[in-house]
Amino acid sequence: MLRSSLTVLLVLASMSPVPAFQKFEQYQILGSEILSVRLGPMEVEDPATLILELTPNSSGPGEITIESDAGLDACKATVEEILGSATSTVEITVQVTADTMNGVMVIQCARIPVPGT
């Protein structure tokens, strides 16, 4: 089951003299709901894309595209490790107000075991 398909976290940065607004998107997806994962075509000055195709019976959309100004090869490998697994989720956190060219940065991509399995 797609757990918290999209959680938006808002944070005020207290390190700068003027608080800055930061926005994050968080995806938690059960491995058994992921059919495939691939990297999208890379275009000059465009962010890298990670495309997750989900099972038709998942509680989310059929496909999720995640963008990042940093490479997504390691995140793709993490997702590939849990494909089809009912005992692991992938948790991907994207900062959508990053200080990068396109303002998007995957800051976490981790395999998380499902509690009680």
Sequence and secondary structure as in RCSB ss.txt:
>XXXX:A:sequence
MLRSSLTVLLVLASMSPVPAFQKFEQYQILGSEILSVRLGPMEVEDPATLILELTPNSSGPGEITIESDAGLDAC
KATVEEILGSATSTVEITVQVTADTMNGVMVIQCARIPVPGT
>XXXX:A:secstr
  EEEEEEEEEEE SSSS EEEEEEEEEEEGGGEEEEEE    TTS EEEEEEE TTSSS SEEEEEESS  HHH
HHHHHHHTT SSEEEEEEEETT SSSSS EEEEEEEEE TT 
